[in-house]
Amino acid sequence: MTSIPVPTASRTEYRQFWLFMLFALVVLAAGIGLRDPWPSDEPRYVLAARQMVESGDWLFPHRGHELYADKPPLLFWMQAAAYEMLRDWRIAFLLPSLLAGLMTLMLTWDLGRRLWNARTGLYAAIGVLFTFHFMYQVKRAQIDPLVMGWITLANWGLLLHFLRGPNWRAYWLGCFAAGLGVITKGVGVLAVLMFVPYLIARRRMWRDVTQTQDSALRWFGGALAFLAPILVWGGTVLIAAHARGTPEYQAYVDDLFFHQTAGRYAGSWSHPQPFWYYLPVVLFNWFPLSLAYVGALARWRHDLAARDARVLLPLAWALLTILFFSIAHGKRDVYLMPVLPMVALAMAPTLTQVVHARWLRTTALAFALGVGITMAGIGGIGMFGHWAALERFVHDRELDGIGQSVWAVTAAIGAAFLASAAWFRRHRGIYALLAGIAALWIIISVWAYPLLNDGSSAKGIMRHARELAGVDTEIGLVAWKEQNLLMAEGPVHEFGFNLPWNRQYADAVHWLSAAPVQRRLFILADAMGDCVDRTKAIRVGLANRREWWLVGADAVVLGCAPAVEADGEDR
């Protein structure tokens, strides 16, 4: 069967796309190199990547001396590889998310161009970029932006084959990308849900569906492409774990392949949320794209009634994926990141029309003004006035020393929104809102990141602990978090992460007594119980809403065992 012709883009349209990508690069890359990893997940992943580089063991991730089986290793490999090339962790740890975000935008544009036209593709990519959820997550070193990138690549290949095919190379590439998604995070397999609406549309002879002559071998090639990265990695892990022959490696295999995949979805022991949890996510986290939902619903009804598979496939896949995550007891907003590009793609024809609507221009301007007035007002009061709620906010987040600077950042963001509104006004209210959003992220990235880094990354608390302990003193970490080990300076020792705190404490006291002059304990206040004489210990300070102490052998209450039973994953 002959492929459906793909609309060609003009030189001007290509120029517009590359200017958009340059703009996206500036906004998304702003702040890289200006901060260290911040909790909760970033320090954990960077610690695993750094230990790969230091130990040379890239197959089995570690957290301290323990094996880390919570996630497959692809993100850690990419971060470690970026460090090997750049030799700077502050840059390397954020590069995978940046590249995944740029790839997602490029693929979204290309799908819109091939399914409709270049203008539609550009609107879809703009809709994705300025969404709060996308911008926030791509500027962080989480696994989910990378998963989004692989699933979007998988959907790109499948949609080109299903709607603009036959295109077997794109199909095989899409299946391979889904496999890469699996070894990044197990949910990469969700890309194959695209087969469900495709088979329905093909059976019912919807418009634009590729009616390929069945070729079992070619279809089977997709399954092989999907399994290839999974089997290569998984088989290597199984063989290596068996060769090392210790219970720890067998437990790692069992945890990674069973507990953290099917078991985690079925059990969903963390982040319990109600079934409707994702409704506010698609309404508020996907702002300002969500402003166009009203127009999109009417357009979707029309297109689906007209049997337009270009809308059915991405939209149905998005709904199936949301349903999949909604059924699970545990939910997080980041799980929906791969859904966003497909929703924007299905909305793209609507976006090209609704941007001219007076109500949307006025609404966008109103939001820009509202955010500007609110942020400028809060920042001004924080700098020059007295408001108990703001003072409590600063104190609770351990920002007392930089409070004035924090409010200056807030006021600057408000001023940027107000300046955008004044410049573009009502007739270009959408531009005012988008310009304000871009300014917000740039200001946060280049001003707030360095300002907040010491407290948010634990760099400041670990530097202070080293100053108090002395240059050559070995510090033992008790009830620690990943950022403490990652940001530690000088010689350190840890007693396991997953062990209950009272067992860590017992091991630490024994370790401390062996060399009381050369050693100190860096310990969480909640883990000390009544077993430390605080008049003889040194309070290091607060970091990430936790209180930390430095304890010498003279401050240990002999024969005392803390009653705390929490382990590392409970903190």
N, C-alpha and C positions, 0 to 999 in steps of 0.2 A: 504493500500500500504506500502511496506517495505521502510524504510528510506535509502537514499544513504549512503554508508559507509563513515565515516569521517577518513581522513588520521591520523595516530597516530604519535606523536612527540617522538623522542628519548630522552633519559636522557640528552644527550649533548645539544639538541635543547632547552629543558626546562631550562637548566642551562644558555644558551645564552640569553634566554628571560628574566630570572630573573636578570641577570647581566645588561641587557639593562634597565629594570625597575628601578634598583638601580641607574644607571647612570642618568636616566630621573628624578628621585626623587632629586638627588643632584643638577642638573642644575635648575630644576623648583622651588625647595624650597630655593635655595640660595637667601639671602636677606630678607627672612621672619623674622620679628622682628626688622629690621633695618630701617624701615620707617613707617610713618603714611599714612593715605589715601590721595591720590593726586587727584586733579580735572581732568576731570570734573565730572565724575559719582561716583567715589569711596566715597567721603565725604557724598554725598547725601544718598547712601545706608547704610553706616555705621551709619550715624546720625539716620536713621529710625530704624536700629537694636538696637542702644544704647538706644533710647527712648522706645523701646519695653521692654528692660531689666529694665530700670529705672521706667517705669510706670506700668509694669505688663500687659499692653494691647498689646497682640501679634496678635490680629485679625485685627486691624486697624492701619496701619503705619502712622506716623506723621512726619512732617518736621517743627520743632518748635512747635507752638501750632496749626498749620493747619494740616488737614488730607492730606495725600500724596497718590494720586490715579494713578500716572503715571505707576506703575508697580505692578503686583501681588507680594505677600509677601514671596515666598519660599526662595529666596536668603537671605532676611532679617532674616527669621527664622533660617536658617543655620548659619549665622554669629552670631546671638544672642546665639544660642545653643553652638557654639564653644566657645564663650566668657564665658558662664556659666560653661563650663568644664575647661577652661584654665585661666580665669580671666585676660586676657591680650589681649587688642584690637589689638595691633600691629601684633600679631600672628593670632588671630581669624578671622580678616576680610579677610585674604587671603586664608584661608583653603578651603572654598568651591571651588574656582577656581583650586587650586592645586589638590584636590581630583577628580574634574571633568576632569582635564587634564590627570591624571593617569588612570582614568577609560576609557577615550577615547582611549588611547594608548593600554590598555589591550584588549579592545573589538575589535580594529582594527586588532591587532595581532591574536586574536582568530578567527575572521572571515576569515582572510587570511589563517590560519592553516586549518580551516574546509573546505573552498572552494577549496584550492589548497594544500598547505603544510606549515609546520612550517617556513621554510626559506622564503617563499613568505610573510607570515604574518609578519615576523620580518622586512623585507624590507619595507612593508607598514607602520608599526609603526615608523620606523626610518624616513621615508619620512615625516610623520606627525610631529614628534617631532622637527626636525631641520628647518621646515618651519618658516620663520620669523614671519608670522601672528600668528601661534599657540604659539610660544614661548613668543611673546610680550603680547598677550592677557591673556594667562594662568598665567602669572606673575602679573596680575592686578586683582582687585576685581570688575570686570564687571559682568553683568548678562549673557552675551553671552557665556563665557566658560561653565557655568552651563547648558545653553540651548543646547550647543553642546554636552555635556555629556549625557543629557536625550535623545536627538534625535539619537545619536549614539547607545545608548542602545535600543531605539525603533527599529532602523534599524537592529541591531543585531538580535533581536527577530524575526522580520518579515523575514529577509533574511534566517535565519536558518529554519524557517517554509516553506518558499517559495522554497528554493533551496536544503535543506538537511532534509526535513520533510517527513511525517508530524511530527511536533513538537508543539503540541498545547500549552504546558506550555511556551515555548519560545515565541509563538505568543501572548499569553495573557500578558506575562511580557512586551513584546514590546509595546503593546497597552497601558498598564498601564504607562509605561515610557513616552509615548507620552502625556498622560494626565498630568503627572508631568511637562512636558515641557510647557504645556499650563498655569499652575498656576505659572510657573517661568517667562514666557513671552509668549504671545499668539501664537507666531509662532511655538510653539511645535507641533501644529496640522499638520505641513508640513510633518511629518513622514508618514502620511497616503497616501501621494502621491506615496509611494512605491507600492501600489496596482495597479497603472496604468500600469507600465511596466510588472508587474507580470501577470495581466489578459491578456495582449497582448501576452506575451510569452507563457502562458499556452494555450491560444486558438490556437496559431500557432505551438504548440508542440516543443518548443525550448528545447535544451539539458539542463539537470540538473533541470528542473522545476518540482516541486512536484505536481503530479497529484492526489491530495487528493480526496477521495470521499466526496461529499458535505455533510456537517453536519450543518444545519442551526443553531442549538443550539450552537455548538462550535464556529462558526463564530460570532454569536451574542454575545457570551461571550467576544469576543475581544472588541466589542462596549461598553459593560458594564464595562470592565476593563479600557478602555479609559475614560469613563465618571465618574468613581468612584471618583478619586481625585478632579475633577472639581466640581462635584455636592456636595461633602462633604464640600469643602471649600466655593464654591459659595453659597450654601444653608445656611451655617452658617452665612456668611456675610449678606445675605439678611434678615435673621431672626433677627440678632443682630442689624442691622441698623434700621429695622422697630421698634424694641423694644426701641431703644434710642429715636426715634421719633423726631429728629431735622432736619431742612433743610440741615445742613452741612452733615449729614450722607446720606440723600437722594441724595444730589449732588455727594457725594463720589461714591455711587452705580452707578449713571448714568454715571459719568466720567469713572470709571474703566471698566464697562461692555460694554459700547457703544462707548464713545469718544476715549478711548485708545486702542480699538481693531479694529473692523471693520471700525469705523470712521477714525481712524488714518491711516489705510492702504489706504482707499479710498481718504482721503483728503491729507495725506502726507504733513503736513504743515511745516515740518522741514527737513533740509538737502536735498534740491532739487538738483538733479543731472541728467545728460542726460541718455538716455536708455543704452548706451554702457559703463556706468561708471564701471561696474564690469570687463570689459576686462583687464584694467591694474592691477586690484586687483589680478586676477588669474595669471597674467604674472609676476608681481613684488613682491607683498606681499607674494606670495607662493614660492618665491625663497628659497632654491635651487631646490625644487621639480620640478619647472617649467623648469629646464634645460632638463628634460627627456621628455618633451611634444612631441618633434619630433619623438622619437622612439615610444612613446605611441600611436600616431595617426596611424602609420602603423600597430601596433599590434591590435589596436581596430578595424580597418577595417577588418583585417583577422578574428578576433574572432567573430565579428558581422556577417560576411558572413558565418561563421561556425555555427551560431545560438547558441552561447554560452551565456546562460542566466546569468552566473556568472559575466559577464562583462556588459551585457545589463541593469540589474536591478540597480546596484549602479550608473552607468554612466547616465542612463536615469533619475533617481531620481535627480541626481546632476543638470542636465540640466533643469529639470522642476522647481527646486527650484530657480536656478539662474534666469530663466524666470519670476517666480513669483515676485521676488524682483526687477527685471528690469522694470516691468510694472509700479510699484509704482513710483510716482514722487519723493518721498523722499528716499534716499539711504545712507547707511553707509557700510564701508568695513567689519565691524564686523558681519553684517547680514549673511555673507557667511561662517562663521566659521563651522556650521554643515555640510557644503558641503565638506570641506577639507578631512575628513577621508574617505568619499565614493570615492572621486576622487583618493586618494592615494591607496585605495583598488583596484579600477579598473586598476590602473597603476602598481600594485605590480608585476605581471608576467613580465612586461617590465623592471622594475627596477632590477630584478634578472639577466637580460641579459645585459642591457645597461651599468651597472657599469663596465663591462669589456672592454667597447669600448674606444679606444685610444682617440678619440675626446673629450669624456666626461671627462676623467682623465686630459687631457691637459687644457680643459676649466675651470674645477674646480680649478686647480692649478693657472691658470691665474687670476681667481677671487680672490683667497687667496692672491696672490702677489699684485694685484691691490689694494685691500682693505688695506693690510698691509702697502704698500708704502704711500698710501694716508693718512691714519690715523696717521702713524708715522710722516709723513711730516707736517701735520697740527698741531699735538701736539707739535712737535719741534719748529715750527715757533711761535706758541702761547706762548711757555715758554721762548724762547730765542730771538725772533725777533720782528719786528713791521710790522703788516699787518692791514691796516685800516679796512678791512672787518671783520677780526677776532675780533678786538677790539670793533667794532660796535655790533657784534654778542653777545659778553659778556655783553655789556652795555644794549642792548635791552632786554635781558633775566634776568636782575637784578643779574648778577653773578660777579660783579666787585670785591667783597671781596674774592672770591674763584676762580678767573680766572685761576691762575697758577695751582691750583689743577685740575680744569676741563681739562686743556690741558695735564696735566700729565696722567689723565685717558685715554684721547684720544691716547696719545703716547703709553701707555701700551697696549691698544687694538691693535694698529698697530704692535707693537713688537710681540704680541702673534700670530697674523696671519703670520708674517714673520718667526717666529720660527717654526710654524707648517709646512709652506711650505718648509723650510730648512730640517726639520726632515723627512717628508714623501716623498718629491720630486715628480717628474712627474708620476712615476709608481703607486703611491698611492695618486694622486692629490685629489681624492674625500675625503680621510681621512684628508688631509691637510685643505680642506675647512671646513669640519664638525668640526674638532678640533678647528679651528679658531672661528667658530660660537659659540661653547660651551664656549670657553674662553671669548669671547665678553660678553655673558650674565652673566657669573660668575663675571667678573670684574665690570660690571655695577651694579650688585646686591650687592656685598660686599663693593665696594669702592664708586661708584657714588650715590647710594641710601642715605647713611648717609650724604654725602657731600651736596646733593641738597635738603634734606628733609625739613629744616626750611623754605626755600622759596617756595618750591613746595606745601607743605601741609598747608601753612599759620600759622604753629606753631610759627615761628619766629616773624611774625607781631603781632600775638595775645599776645605773651609773652611781646613784647615791649610795646604794648598798656596797658597791666596790670602794667608794671613798671612805665609808665608815669602817669597813673590814680591813682595808689595807691592800696594797698592791699584790703581795705574795700570798695572802691568806686564801685558803681554799674554802669556797662557799658551798654548803650542801643545801639543795632545794627540797623543801617539804611542802606538800599540798600545792605544787606549782602548776602553773598554766604554761602553755606552749610559748607564749611571748616572753616569759621569764627566762627560759632556757635559750631561746633565740637571741634575746637582747643582752644576755649575761656577758659581763666583761671579766677577763681574767680566768683563773682556774675555778671550775665548778664541778659538783658531783650531784647526781640525782639518784633517787631510790625507787624509781618506777613511777609511772603515771597512773596506772589503773589500780594499783594497790590501795586499799582503804587507808585513810589518813593515819589512823592509829598505828597501823603496821609500818607505814613510812616513818612515822615519828620514832617508833622503837628502833628501827634500823639506823635512823639518823643519830639517835642518842649514842648507840653503840659505836658508830663511826666517829662521832665527835670525841668520845672519851679516849679513843686510841691516839689522838694527837690534839689535845685541847688548846694548845698554844697556836698552832698553825691553822685551825679550822673554826668555822662559824656556821650556824644554820640560818638560812633565809626562809622564814616560815609564815604561813598565813595565820592571822590572829585566830580565826575560827577553828584551826586545827590544833591550837596549843592547849585548849581547855584550861585546867588549873595546874598544868604540869610545868609551867614556866613562871618563874618569879619575875614579874614585869619590872620591878624596881631595879633589877640587875641586867635586864635586856634593853635593847635600843630599838625604839620605834623608828622604822625607816620611812614610813609614810603611806599614802593612799595611791593606788593605781587601779584603773578599771573597776572602781567601786569596791576594791578589796584593800584591807589593812595588812601591812607586812611588817615583820619584826626581824631583827638580827639577834641571834641568841648564842651566847658562849656557854661553855661547860658549867660555869659558876651559876648560871641562871636556871639550870635544869633541876627540877624537883625530883630527887632520887626516888625510885620505886613507884613513880606515878605513871599511869597509862591513860591517855585521853580517851574519853568515851565516844569521840567522833568516829562514825563508821562510814562516812561518805567516801567515794572513790573519785578518781579523776574525771570520769564522765558525768558525775553529778554536779560538778562545780560550774 
